[in-house]
Amino acid sequence: MTEKTENRSPRRRWRMHPSLVLERVGGVENYYAQQARKGLLLQSVGSFLDCFSVEAPREMRYRAEPCLDRREAKEGPDYDRRAFYAEAGWTYLGTGGELHFYSSPADSGAQELHTDPQDFAPVLRRQRRNSFWSMLVLGLLLLVLLGMIAAGYPPRPSDLFQLALLALCLGLLLPGLVR
């Protein structure tokens, strides 16, 4: 092998983060496992984009675990929890939305993270409630914006841009205040 090919970093692909419908956490885990069977191994998880490395197809297991609070959603799980999961055979990949993601090769014999999914039912209910309020506020702002446009406001295109910017800012800020 030449020096040029040895020093080359692995190819990466970026994909949109799958829809995190909280009732379908298993569907998100299954999506990542399907990508691994196609040769796209999940390297890191973000709020909007996921990073995959292009490698030989293999069987992987992925688990999503809800964040327990806002601090954990921003900073990730604490050191003790990461160490505990690493001892159990799971690698922390990142936090997307309000879920932490872990991976393990299918043949590693890693222990399941949780045997009773009902342990996280209160956390998932809280997340679903927060998502509902966020979508409701954004929907109402959109209706107000469309009503203003239908009524003939704004008369100038620059006013339309300012109104859209205001609606975007309110849509991003208000759900944080509602929680």
Secondary structure, DSSP 8 states (H G I E B T S, - for coil): --HHHHS----EEEEE-----GGGHHHHHHHHHHHHHTTEEEEEE-SSEEEEEE-----EEEEEEE-SSHHHHHH-S-HHHHHHHHHTT-EEEEEETTEEEEEEETTS----S-S-GGGGHHHHHHHHHHHHHHHHHHHHHHHHHHHHHHTT--SSHHHHHHHHHHHHHHHHHHHHHH-
